[in-house]
Amino acid sequence: MAGSRRVLVTLTSLFTALIMFVTTGITVEAGSNSNYLFNELNAGVASILNPSATNTAEILQATKQELKIKDVVVNVEDETTDLVMANVKNALNLRQDPRDDAKKIGKLYKDCGGVILERRDGWTKLQTGNAIGWAKDKYLFFGEEAEALADEVGKTVATISGTTVRVRQAPGTDAAVYGLLPKGEIAEVIEEADGWVCIDYEGKNGYVSADYVELDFLIDSGETTQEIEAREKAEQEAKRHVNYGQYTTDADTTLLLAALIHCEARGESFEGQVAVGAVVMNRVRSKAYPNTIHGVIYSSGQFTPAMSGAVNRVLESGKINESCIRAAEEALSGVSPVGDLTQFRRNNGTRKGLVIGNHIFF
C-alpha cells in the first residue's frame, strides 16, 4: 500500500440496502408506495435520502453525517498498523465479549477488514464499519499478512477535489484531453507517477493532476446484527416489489446488470462484456457476497461506477449499448467465459489471472 494513502474500511451494509432502494427500488414501486420501505426501517434516515438523487457518493456522505458514522482510517505510514483482516472462507461472528458463548453483535466477511482496538487471551476487539466486537485470533490476519491481503482485495480510488478536472491522454499539461470529470467523481486508480494519477477513464488510461484528487485505499467492512437484519429485510422487500407493476423482475434486473456492463466494459469485446456480467452472477451464487444482483452491484467499494453514481445515470438516461444488454442476458442465462471467478481489474501487467481484452479476471 502506498505510504501516503489513507486506508478506508468502507461501510457495506445499511448504506447498501438504503442506497439500493434510492437508486433502483424506487423505479419499481409505484407512486404512493415509494416510501414503504423507509417507513419500515427505523434509524430516521428516510428524511435525508432524496429519491431523485443520482450521485451515490453524495447519498453516502449525507447518510453518514445523519447517523454520525465516520470512516475507519488506518495510517499505513507506520511500520506496524492496526489493520486486521478476516481469515475465513465465508464469515466469522463478532461477539460482545471475548467468549465463545457471548452475544453475537455482527459479522466480518471474507476479504473484509477493520481496526484493532484491544487484544486479550487469543481474542481481538476490532472495529469494522459500524460494528465493534471480539473475534478469535485464529480467524484473523495481522501485520504483514493483513496488509498483503488488503493489497490483494482492496483498490485505490481517486476522488476529484477540483471543481472540474481535465482527463488527459498522457501525463502532461500539453497532452490531449479525453474529457472532464466533476468534483466528487470517483475513479479507479491504475498507477501514480511524477505528479500525475493514471485512472480508468471509460476503459482507457486517463491522467489527472495529483493536485486535484484525493486518494483512498478501500477495503470492505463487516456488518452489525441490526444492519444484517435491515439488509435482509430490504432484499426481501425488493423481491416482493419487482414481481408486479409495469416493471418485471427480469426486465429490471437485466437493465441494471446491462448498465453496469456498459459502464465497466462498453469498449470491450462482447466476450469481455459477458465476462463482467458473469463476475456479478458468480458473486450472487457465492456465499461470500450478497445473494442478489442489486446487493452485489451496490456493495460498497466493489464497482466504481456504482459508487460514483454512473450506473444510476446510465439507467436513468436509457442509453445502454445494445451489446451490453445482450451480454447481460447471456450472463443471466448462466453463460460464463470466466468460470467461477469473482474479481476483475484493469490489466496493468502486475496481477496473474485470465486476461480478456483490457481486463484481468481472478
HELIX and SHEET records of a PDB file:
HELIX    1   1 LEU A   14  MET A   20  1                                   7    
HELIX    2   2 PHE A   21  GLY A   25  3                                   5    
HELIX    3   3 ILE A   26  VAL A   28  1                                   3    
HELIX    4   4 GLY A   31  ASN A   35  5                                   5    
HELIX    5   5 TYR A   36  GLU A   40  1                                   5    
HELIX    6   6 ALA A   46  ILE A   48  5                                   3    
HELIX    7   7 THR A   56  LEU A   67  1                                  12    
HELIX    8   8 ASP A  137  TYR A  139  5                                   3    
HELIX    9   9 GLY A  143  VAL A  153  1                                  11    
HELIX   10  10 ALA A  210  TYR A  212  5                                   3    
HELIX   11  11 THR A  225  HIS A  241  1                                  17    
HELIX   12  12 THR A  249  ALA A  265  1                                  17    
HELIX   13  13 PHE A  270  ARG A  285  1                                  16    
HELIX   14  14 ILE A  293  ILE A  297  1                                   5    
HELIX   15  15 THR A  304  SER A  308  1                                   5    
HELIX   16  16 ALA A  310  SER A  317  1                                   8    
HELIX   17  17 GLU A  322  LEU A  332  1                                  11    
SHEET    1   A 7 VAL A  72  ASN A  75  0                                        
SHEET    2   A 7 ARG A   6  THR A  10 -1                                        
SHEET    3   A 7 VAL A 213  ASP A 220  1                                        
SHEET    4   A 7 LYS A 155  ILE A 160 -1                                        
SHEET    5   A 7 ILE A 186  ALA A 193 -1                                        
SHEET    6   A 7 TRP A 196  TYR A 201 -1                                        
SHEET    7   A 7 LYS A 204  SER A 209 -1                                        
SHEET    1   B 5 ALA A 131  LYS A 136  0                                        
SHEET    2   B 5 TRP A 123  THR A 128 -1                                        
SHEET    3   B 5 GLY A 113  ARG A 120 -1                                        
SHEET    4   B 5 LEU A  83  ALA A  86 -1                                        
SHEET    5   B 5 LEU A 140  PHE A 142 -1                                        
SHEET    1   C 3 ALA A  91  ARG A  95  0                                        
SHEET    2   C 3 LYS A 104  TYR A 109 -1                                        
SHEET    3   C 3 GLU A 223  THR A 224 -1                                        
SHEET    1   D 2 THR A 164  ARG A 168  0                                        
SHEET    2   D 2 VAL A 177  PRO A 182 -1                                        
SHEET    1   E 3 PHE A 344  ARG A 346  0                                        
SHEET    2   E 3 HIS A 359  PHE A 361 -1                                        
SHEET    3   E 3 LEU A 354  ILE A 356 -1                                        
END                                                                             
